[in-house]
Structures are given as C-alpha cells and as structure tokens.
C-alpha cells in the first residue's frame, strides 16, 4: 500500500496548498490518477480494493498509531505514517523525528501493540530536500496529529496516510483520507511559528 499512497502523492503533488488557518479543502483523487491494472500486480485495482477493505475493518486508527509511536520516543514528532494491509497482520508504519534521528515503528493495526521500532536514519543520511523538510517540521506549530484531525473533518472520513512535502520551499502536510468508497487528499500548509 505504501507504493500506492506514494504514487498518489506524486501524481497529486500539484494540488494547491491550503492554509490550515483558513481551513482545509478535500481534493478527490481523480480516477485517472488511481492506479488501475498495470504490469505491476501490486498496483491492480483488486489489490487496492483489498487493501482499502482491510483498512476499513481495522479498529486501530491512524491517529492512535501515531500517538503510540510518539510515546516510544518521547518528544518526537511524526513525519510520515501509512497503513500497510498487505501483510498477515495490518500495520501502521510510523516515522518519527527526535533529536536528529528518524525512527520507524510498526504498530499492529489490530492490537495497537508495537511490533518493531528501529532507527531508520539520521538527518545527515538524508537528501538536502528531506533534511530541510524535517528541519522545518521542528519549527512549526501544527503537528501531524492536528493535520490528521483537520483532514478527517474536512474530508468526512478516516485518514489512511500522512506525510510531508516541500513545495516551492514551503512545508505542507498531505493526508489521504478514505471517505466512503473514495480516497481524498487534504493538503495543509502550516504557518511557521512566530518568534515573540
């Protein structure tokens, strides 16, 4: 599913950014952007439907998984979270940033138990664009958990993934929400923290 959501992010990265203060607008993911049958069986509509069905039956929410992952590393901020239902047990992959280290935690989507938590990378090991995005995450008031709540209200559904993009030098949260039978993308551009 991660590849599907990432493909969705790439295809829809042109979506105009919305300021969180002004509210958020949900954007339907156009049918042309939805991966259909292709040479890659992982992107077939049947696989996508199965993944979404598994997500709909998962009792643990994206927001719950985020809170659990952030408790593993106190003071961390979530930079990326996604649902992966292709495994025997559905899991949420959560990447958190703490003191220049990126941790990846697998949270069981059925029991809310931590299945795994490992050091994924350090800021020094990332590309300049990724370093800049993660550095900006530390300087903004809006957190991923806030972005998820706003997106779920705006799109009237449950978030299945959330991540960061850097568009034209501005950090934005992109949240994908399952709303009925549709996937909707909500993009939020947080205001920088103002110094007093």
TORZARO-132475 format. One record per residue (C-alpha): residue number from 1; x, y, z; residue in one letter. Coordinates in pm, 1 decimal, decimal comma, always signed. Each point is the difference from the previous one (the first is absolute). Example, Ala and Ser with C-alpha at 12.3 -4.5 7.8 and 13.67 -1.06 7.14 Angstrom:
2
<r><num>1</num><px>+1230,0</px><py>-450,0</py><pz>+780,0</pz><residu>A</residu></r>
<r><num>2</num><px>+137,0</px><py>+344,0</py><pz>-66,0</pz><residu>S</residu></r>
//
This chain:
196
<r><num>1</num><px>+0,0</px><py>+0,0</py><pz>+0,0</pz><residu>X</residu></r>
<r><num>2</num><px>+287,9</px><py>+235,7</py><pz>+70,4</pz><residu>X</residu></r>
<r><num>3</num><px>+85,9</px><py>+1,5</py><pz>-372,7</pz><residu>X</residu></r>
<r><num>4</num><px>-362,8</px><py>+72,3</py><pz>-84,1</pz><residu>X</residu></r>
<r><num>5</num><px>-20,8</px><py>+293,9</py><pz>+239,0</pz><residu>X</residu></r>
<r><num>6</num><px>+340,5</px><py>+130,0</py><pz>-110,0</pz><residu>X</residu></r>
<r><num>7</num><px>-113,9</px><py>-22,3</py><pz>-362,0</pz><residu>X</residu></r>
<r><num>8</num><px>-310,8</px><py>+194,0</py><pz>+98,0</pz><residu>X</residu></r>
<r><num>9</num><px>+216,5</px><py>+265,7</py><pz>+170,9</pz><residu>X</residu></r>
<r><num>10</num><px>+220,9</px><py>+32,7</py><pz>-309,2</pz><residu>X</residu></r>
<r><num>11</num><px>-291,5</px><py>+23,8</py><pz>-240,7</pz><residu>X</residu></r>
<r><num>12</num><px>-178,2</px><py>+256,3</py><pz>+211,8</pz><residu>X</residu></r>
<r><num>13</num><px>+291,5</px><py>+211,9</py><pz>+118,4</pz><residu>X</residu></r>
<r><num>14</num><px>-124,3</px><py>+284,2</py><pz>-222,9</pz><residu>X</residu></r>
<r><num>15</num><px>-304,6</px><py>+57,0</py><pz>+221,3</pz><residu>X</residu></r>
<r><num>16</num><px>-11,2</px><py>+360,6</py><pz>+125,2</pz><residu>X</residu></r>
<r><num>17</num><px>+105,5</px><py>+35,7</py><pz>+362,8</pz><residu>X</residu></r>
<r><num>18</num><px>-263,6</px><py>+108,3</py><pz>+249,7</pz><residu>X</residu></r>
<r><num>19</num><px>+80,5</px><py>+193,7</py><pz>+316,8</pz><residu>X</residu></r>
<r><num>20</num><px>-110,5</px><py>-187,0</py><pz>+311,5</pz><residu>X</residu></r>
<r><num>21</num><px>-124,6</px><py>+323,8</py><pz>+149,2</pz><residu>X</residu></r>
<r><num>22</num><px>-242,1</px><py>+49,7</py><pz>-288,4</pz><residu>X</residu></r>
<r><num>23</num><px>-118,0</px><py>-360,1</py><pz>+18,0</pz><residu>X</residu></r>
<r><num>24</num><px>+73,6</px><py>-294,1</py><pz>-221,5</pz><residu>X</residu></r>
<r><num>25</num><px>-162,5</px><py>-115,1</py><pz>-317,1</pz><residu>X</residu></r>
<r><num>26</num><px>-13,8</px><py>-363,8</py><pz>-94,4</pz><residu>X</residu></r>
<r><num>27</num><px>+100,6</px><py>-86,2</py><pz>-353,1</pz><residu>X</residu></r>
<r><num>28</num><px>-143,0</px><py>-314,3</py><pz>-156,2</pz><residu>X</residu></r>
<r><num>29</num><px>+268,7</px><py>-215,2</py><pz>-149,4</pz><residu>X</residu></r>
<r><num>30</num><px>-89,1</px><py>+2,2</py><pz>-369,8</pz><residu>X</residu></r>
<r><num>31</num><px>-79,6</px><py>-334,8</py><pz>-157,7</pz><residu>X</residu></r>
<r><num>32</num><px>+283,3</px><py>+55,9</py><pz>-247,2</pz><residu>X</residu></r>
<r><num>33</num><px>+244,6</px><py>+24,0</py><pz>+290,4</pz><residu>X</residu></r>
<r><num>34</num><px>-117,9</px><py>-320,5</py><pz>+162,4</pz><residu>X</residu></r>
<r><num>35</num><px>+227,6</px><py>-286,1</py><pz>-93,4</pz><residu>X</residu></r>
<r><num>36</num><px>-196,6</px><py>-248,0</py><pz>-210,4</pz><residu>X</residu></r>
<r><num>37</num><px>+111,2</px><py>-326,2</py><pz>-152,4</pz><residu>X</residu></r>
<r><num>38</num><px>+363,0</px><py>+23,7</py><pz>-100,2</pz><residu>X</residu></r>
<r><num>39</num><px>+301,9</px><py>-220,2</py><pz>-48,1</pz><residu>X</residu></r>
<r><num>40</num><px>+60,0</px><py>+20,7</py><pz>+374,2</pz><residu>X</residu></r>
<r><num>41</num><px>-249,9</px><py>-232,1</py><pz>+171,7</pz><residu>X</residu></r>
<r><num>42</num><px>+48,9</px><py>+192,1</py><pz>+326,8</pz><residu>X</residu></r>
<r><num>43</num><px>-178,7</px><py>+295,9</py><pz>-158,8</pz><residu>X</residu></r>
<r><num>44</num><px>-305,6</px><py>-183,9</py><pz>-131,5</pz><residu>X</residu></r>
<r><num>45</num><px>-341,4</px><py>+132,2</py><pz>+98,0</pz><residu>X</residu></r>
<r><num>46</num><px>-77,5</px><py>-333,0</py><pz>+168,0</pz><residu>X</residu></r>
<r><num>47</num><px>+302,3</px><py>+37,3</py><pz>+228,5</pz><residu>X</residu></r>
<r><num>48</num><px>-93,9</px><py>+360,6</py><pz>+78,2</pz><residu>X</residu></r>
<r><num>49</num><px>-358,2</px><py>-99,6</py><pz>+80,9</pz><residu>X</residu></r>
<r><num>50</num><px>+121,7</px><py>-281,1</py><pz>+225,6</pz><residu>X</residu></r>
<r><num>51</num><px>+234,9</px><py>+241,0</py><pz>+179,0</pz><residu>X</residu></r>
<r><num>52</num><px>-275,4</px><py>+257,4</py><pz>+53,2</pz><residu>X</residu></r>
<r><num>53</num><px>-239,4</px><py>-269,2</py><pz>+123,6</pz><residu>X</residu></r>
<r><num>54</num><px>+258,9</px><py>-113,5</py><pz>+254,5</pz><residu>X</residu></r>
<r><num>55</num><px>+49,1</px><py>+360,1</py><pz>+109,5</pz><residu>X</residu></r>
<r><num>56</num><px>-375,9</px><py>+51,6</py><pz>+46,6</pz><residu>X</residu></r>
<r><num>57</num><px>-11,4</px><py>-306,5</py><pz>+228,0</pz><residu>X</residu></r>
<r><num>58</num><px>+302,3</px><py>+108,7</py><pz>+206,4</pz><residu>X</residu></r>
<r><num>59</num><px>-100,7</px><py>+119,5</py><pz>+344,0</pz><residu>X</residu></r>
<r><num>60</num><px>+316,5</px><py>+196,8</py><pz>+79,0</pz><residu>X</residu></r>
<r><num>61</num><px>-3,9</px><py>+345,3</py><pz>-159,1</pz><residu>X</residu></r>
<r><num>62</num><px>+288,0</px><py>+180,8</py><pz>-163,8</pz><residu>X</residu></r>
<r><num>63</num><px>-15,3</px><py>+256,0</py><pz>+279,7</pz><residu>X</residu></r>
<r><num>64</num><px>+26,2</px><py>-270,2</py><pz>+269,6</pz><residu>X</residu></r>
<r><num>65</num><px>+302,3</px><py>-154,0</py><pz>-174,6</pz><residu>X</residu></r>
<r><num>66</num><px>+163,8</px><py>+343,0</py><pz>-18,2</pz><residu>X</residu></r>
<r><num>67</num><px>-46,0</px><py>+59,3</py><pz>+374,8</pz><residu>X</residu></r>
<r><num>68</num><px>+145,0</px><py>-342,3</py><pz>+80,8</pz><residu>X</residu></r>
<r><num>69</num><px>+306,7</px><py>+58,3</py><pz>-218,2</pz><residu>X</residu></r>
<r><num>70</num><px>+63,8</px><py>+344,2</py><pz>+149,7</pz><residu>X</residu></r>
<r><num>71</num><px>-14,6</px><py>-149,2</py><pz>+352,8</pz><residu>X</residu></r>
<r><num>72</num><px>+278,4</px><py>-245,3</py><pz>-90,8</pz><residu>X</residu></r>
<r><num>73</num><px>+233,5</px><py>+297,1</py><pz>-54,8</pz><residu>X</residu></r>
<r><num>74</num><px>-123,3</px><py>+278,9</py><pz>+231,3</pz><residu>X</residu></r>
<r><num>75</num><px>+23,9</px><py>+344,9</py><pz>-154,9</pz><residu>X</residu></r>
<r><num>76</num><px>-0,4</px><py>-136,4</py><pz>-355,7</pz><residu>X</residu></r>
<r><num>77</num><px>-213,1</px><py>+134,8</py><pz>-285,6</pz><residu>X</residu></r>
<r><num>78</num><px>-159,9</px><py>-216,5</py><pz>-266,9</pz><residu>X</residu></r>
<r><num>79</num><px>+126,7</px><py>+70,3</py><pz>-351,0</pz><residu>X</residu></r>
<r><num>80</num><px>-163,3</px><py>-286,6</py><pz>-192,0</pz><residu>X</residu></r>
<r><num>81</num><px>-265,9</px><py>-260,8</py><pz>+72,0</pz><residu>X</residu></r>
<r><num>82</num><px>-170,8</px><py>-256,0</py><pz>-221,3</pz><residu>X</residu></r>
<r><num>83</num><px>-221,5</px><py>-306,1</py><pz>+20,0</pz><residu>X</residu></r>
<r><num>84</num><px>+130,2</px><py>-326,4</py><pz>-142,8</pz><residu>X</residu></r>
<r><num>85</num><px>-257,5</px><py>-275,6</py><pz>-22,0</pz><residu>X</residu></r>
<r><num>86</num><px>+184,5</px><py>-230,1</py><pz>-239,5</pz><residu>X</residu></r>
<r><num>87</num><px>+166,5</px><py>-189,0</py><pz>+283,2</pz><residu>X</residu></r>
<r><num>88</num><px>-157,9</px><py>-277,0</py><pz>+207,2</pz><residu>X</residu></r>
<r><num>89</num><px>-77,7</px><py>+258,1</py><pz>+265,3</pz><residu>X</residu></r>
<r><num>90</num><px>-79,4</px><py>+358,0</py><pz>-101,0</pz><residu>X</residu></r>
<r><num>91</num><px>+254,0</px><py>+250,6</py><pz>+133,0</pz><residu>X</residu></r>
<r><num>92</num><px>+57,5</px><py>+371,1</py><pz>+6,3</pz><residu>X</residu></r>
<r><num>93</num><px>+351,5</px><py>+108,9</py><pz>-95,3</pz><residu>X</residu></r>
<r><num>94</num><px>+80,0</px><py>+312,7</py><pz>+197,5</pz><residu>X</residu></r>
<r><num>95</num><px>+314,8</px><py>+206,9</py><pz>-43,9</pz><residu>X</residu></r>
<r><num>96</num><px>+74,8</px><py>+241,5</py><pz>+280,5</pz><residu>X</residu></r>
<r><num>97</num><px>+273,3</px><py>+259,8</py><pz>+36,0</pz><residu>X</residu></r>
<r><num>98</num><px>+182,7</px><py>+46,7</py><pz>+328,5</pz><residu>X</residu></r>
<r><num>99</num><px>+331,4</px><py>+180,4</py><pz>+52,3</pz><residu>X</residu></r>
<r><num>100</num><px>+117,6</px><py>-46,1</py><pz>-358,3</pz><residu>X</residu></r>
<r><num>101</num><px>-97,6</px><py>-367,3</py><pz>-15,4</pz><residu>X</residu></r>
<r><num>102</num><px>-284,7</px><py>-151,8</py><pz>-199,9</pz><residu>X</residu></r>
<r><num>103</num><px>-162,1</px><py>-301,9</py><pz>+161,6</pz><residu>X</residu></r>
<r><num>104</num><px>-229,9</px><py>-241,8</py><pz>-182,0</pz><residu>X</residu></r>
<r><num>105</num><px>-255,3</px><py>-179,5</py><pz>+211,7</pz><residu>X</residu></r>
<r><num>106</num><px>-245,3</px><py>-269,7</py><pz>-106,6</pz><residu>X</residu></r>
<r><num>107</num><px>-327,6</px><py>+22,7</py><pz>+192,6</pz><residu>X</residu></r>
<r><num>108</num><px>-235,2</px><py>-298,7</py><pz>-23,4</pz><residu>X</residu></r>
<r><num>109</num><px>-327,7</px><py>+117,6</py><pz>-154,6</pz><residu>X</residu></r>
<r><num>110</num><px>-197,6</px><py>-263,6</py><pz>+190,7</pz><residu>X</residu></r>
<r><num>111</num><px>+148,2</px><py>+4,0</py><pz>+351,2</pz><residu>X</residu></r>
<r><num>112</num><px>+174,7</px><py>+342,8</py><pz>+8,8</pz><residu>X</residu></r>
<r><num>113</num><px>+315,6</px><py>-177,0</py><pz>+118,0</pz><residu>X</residu></r>
<r><num>114</num><px>+345,2</px><py>+115,3</py><pz>-110,1</pz><residu>X</residu></r>
<r><num>115</num><px>+132,5</px><py>-270,9</py><pz>-232,2</pz><residu>X</residu></r>
<r><num>116</num><px>+332,2</px><py>+164,3</py><pz>-76,0</pz><residu>X</residu></r>
<r><num>117</num><px>+182,4</px><py>+329,8</py><pz>+50,9</pz><residu>X</residu></r>
<r><num>118</num><px>+336,5</px><py>+62,4</py><pz>-165,1</pz><residu>X</residu></r>
<r><num>119</num><px>+225,3</px><py>+289,9</py><pz>-86,3</pz><residu>X</residu></r>
<r><num>120</num><px>-82,8</px><py>+68,6</py><pz>-364,8</pz><residu>X</residu></r>
<r><num>121</num><px>+250,2</px><py>+278,3</py><pz>-69,4</pz><residu>X</residu></r>
<r><num>122</num><px>+157,4</px><py>+316,5</py><pz>+129,8</pz><residu>X</residu></r>
<r><num>123</num><px>-55,0</px><py>+343,3</py><pz>-148,1</pz><residu>X</residu></r>
<r><num>124</num><px>+356,8</px><py>-10,6</py><pz>-132,7</pz><residu>X</residu></r>
<r><num>125</num><px>-83,9</px><py>-314,0</py><pz>-201,3</pz><residu>X</residu></r>
<r><num>126</num><px>-284,4</px><py>+167,2</py><pz>-191,6</pz><residu>X</residu></r>
<r><num>127</num><px>-13,0</px><py>+212,2</py><pz>-313,6</pz><residu>X</residu></r>
<r><num>128</num><px>+15,5</px><py>+377,0</py><pz>+41,7</pz><residu>X</residu></r>
<r><num>129</num><px>-368,8</px><py>+33,9</py><pz>-88,0</pz><residu>X</residu></r>
<r><num>130</num><px>-102,0</px><py>-259,2</py><pz>+262,7</pz><residu>X</residu></r>
<r><num>131</num><px>+228,9</px><py>+161,3</py><pz>+261,7</pz><residu>X</residu></r>
<r><num>132</num><px>-157,1</px><py>+339,2</py><pz>-69,1</pz><residu>X</residu></r>
<r><num>133</num><px>-353,2</px><py>-141,9</py><pz>+29,6</pz><residu>X</residu></r>
<r><num>134</num><px>+74,2</px><py>-174,9</py><pz>+327,7</pz><residu>X</residu></r>
<r><num>135</num><px>+180,9</px><py>+303,9</py><pz>+139,9</pz><residu>X</residu></r>
<r><num>136</num><px>-305,1</px><py>+210,7</py><pz>-87,7</pz><residu>X</residu></r>
<r><num>137</num><px>-219,5</px><py>-251,2</py><pz>+186,5</pz><residu>X</residu></r>
<r><num>138</num><px>+172,0</px><py>+104,3</py><pz>+323,6</pz><residu>X</residu></r>
<r><num>139</num><px>-78,2</px><py>+368,8</py><pz>-62,3</pz><residu>X</residu></r>
<r><num>140</num><px>-375,8</px><py>-19,9</py><pz>-56,8</pz><residu>X</residu></r>
<r><num>141</num><px>-286,5</px><py>-4,1</py><pz>+244,7</pz><residu>X</residu></r>
<r><num>142</num><px>-222,4</px><py>-240,9</py><pz>-195,2</pz><residu>X</residu></r>
<r><num>143</num><px>+73,2</px><py>-366,4</py><pz>+70,7</pz><residu>X</residu></r>
<r><num>144</num><px>-86,2</px><py>-304,2</py><pz>-211,0</pz><residu>X</residu></r>
<r><num>145</num><px>-269,4</px><py>-94,3</py><pz>+253,5</pz><residu>X</residu></r>
<r><num>146</num><px>-163,1</px><py>+342,1</py><pz>-48,9</pz><residu>X</residu></r>
<r><num>147</num><px>+23,9</px><py>-31,7</py><pz>-378,4</pz><residu>X</residu></r>
<r><num>148</num><px>-166,9</px><py>-342,6</py><pz>+16,8</pz><residu>X</residu></r>
<r><num>149</num><px>-290,2</px><py>+134,2</py><pz>+209,3</pz><residu>X</residu></r>
<r><num>150</num><px>-53,2</px><py>+293,0</py><pz>-238,8</pz><residu>X</residu></r>
<r><num>151</num><px>+17,9</px><py>-228,7</py><pz>-304,9</pz><residu>X</residu></r>
<r><num>152</num><px>-244,7</px><py>-254,6</py><pz>+143,4</pz><residu>X</residu></r>
<r><num>153</num><px>-252,7</px><py>+275,4</py><pz>+77,2</pz><residu>X</residu></r>
<r><num>154</num><px>+49,8</px><py>+166,6</py><pz>-336,9</pz><residu>X</residu></r>
<r><num>155</num><px>-31,0</px><py>-321,2</py><pz>-203,3</pz><residu>X</residu></r>
<r><num>156</num><px>-255,6</px><py>-170,7</py><pz>+227,9</pz><residu>X</residu></r>
<r><num>157</num><px>+192,0</px><py>-325,0</py><pz>+37,2</pz><residu>X</residu></r>
<r><num>158</num><px>+294,5</px><py>-185,7</py><pz>+156,4</pz><residu>X</residu></r>
<r><num>159</num><px>+360,2</px><py>+83,8</py><pz>-84,7</pz><residu>X</residu></r>
<r><num>160</num><px>+202,5</px><py>-284,8</py><pz>-151,8</pz><residu>X</residu></r>
<r><num>161</num><px>+332,2</px><py>+184,0</py><pz>-37,6</pz><residu>X</residu></r>
<r><num>162</num><px>+176,7</px><py>+326,4</py><pz>+66,9</pz><residu>X</residu></r>
<r><num>163</num><px>+329,1</px><py>+146,8</py><pz>-106,8</pz><residu>X</residu></r>
<r><num>164</num><px>+197,5</px><py>+314,7</py><pz>-70,2</pz><residu>X</residu></r>
<r><num>165</num><px>+85,8</px><py>+166,4</py><pz>-327,1</pz><residu>X</residu></r>
<r><num>166</num><px>+211,0</px><py>+301,7</py><pz>-75,1</pz><residu>X</residu></r>
<r><num>167</num><px>-158,6</px><py>+196,1</py><pz>-282,8</pz><residu>X</residu></r>
<r><num>168</num><px>+169,7</px><py>+316,6</py><pz>-114,1</pz><residu>X</residu></r>
<r><num>169</num><px>+188,0</px><py>+23,7</py><pz>+329,2</pz><residu>X</residu></r>
<r><num>170</num><px>-314,7</px><py>-34,3</py><pz>+211,3</pz><residu>X</residu></r>
<r><num>171</num><px>-69,7</px><py>-297,1</py><pz>+223,4</pz><residu>X</residu></r>
<r><num>172</num><px>-343,4</px><py>-159,3</py><pz>-31,0</pz><residu>X</residu></r>
<r><num>173</num><px>-178,4</px><py>-296,8</py><pz>+152,3</pz><residu>X</residu></r>
<r><num>174</num><px>-175,3</px><py>-232,0</py><pz>-244,0</pz><residu>X</residu></r>
<r><num>175</num><px>-261,8</px><py>-225,7</py><pz>+155,2</pz><residu>X</residu></r>
<r><num>176</num><px>-187,4</px><py>-265,9</py><pz>-197,5</pz><residu>X</residu></r>
<r><num>177</num><px>-345,8</px><py>-75,1</py><pz>+138,4</pz><residu>X</residu></r>
<r><num>178</num><px>-231,3</px><py>-291,3</py><pz>-77,6</pz><residu>X</residu></r>
<r><num>179</num><px>-346,2</px><py>+152,7</py><pz>-33,0</pz><residu>X</residu></r>
<r><num>180</num><px>-263,3</px><py>-255,4</py><pz>-94,6</pz><residu>X</residu></r>
<r><num>181</num><px>+128,8</px><py>-165,6</py><pz>-317,2</pz><residu>X</residu></r>
<r><num>182</num><px>+224,4</px><py>+294,6</py><pz>-85,7</pz><residu>X</residu></r>
<r><num>183</num><px>+354,2</px><py>+103,4</py><pz>+83,3</pz><residu>X</residu></r>
<r><num>184</num><px>+36,1</px><py>+371,6</py><pz>+68,3</pz><residu>X</residu></r>
<r><num>185</num><px>+317,8</px><py>+199,7</py><pz>+40,3</pz><residu>X</residu></r>
<r><num>186</num><px>+17,6</px><py>+289,6</py><pz>+243,5</pz><residu>X</residu></r>
<r><num>187</num><px>+300,5</px><py>+231,7</py><pz>-21,5</pz><residu>X</residu></r>
<r><num>188</num><px>+79,3</px><py>+234,3</py><pz>+288,6</pz><residu>X</residu></r>
<r><num>189</num><px>+269,8</px><py>+264,4</py><pz>-0,7</pz><residu>X</residu></r>
<r><num>190</num><px>+75,5</px><py>+86,7</py><pz>+361,5</pz><residu>X</residu></r>
<r><num>191</num><px>+102,9</px><py>+348,4</py><pz>+103,8</pz><residu>X</residu></r>
<r><num>192</num><px>+353,4</px><py>+26,9</py><pz>+139,4</pz><residu>X</residu></r>
<r><num>193</num><px>+27,7</px><py>+58,6</py><pz>+372,1</pz><residu>X</residu></r>
<r><num>194</num><px>+27,8</px><py>+370,9</py><pz>+64,4</pz><residu>X</residu></r>
<r><num>195</num><px>+275,3</px><py>+118,3</py><pz>+231,1</pz><residu>X</residu></r>
<r><num>196</num><px>-104,7</px><py>+244,3</py><pz>+268,5</pz><residu>X</residu></r>
//
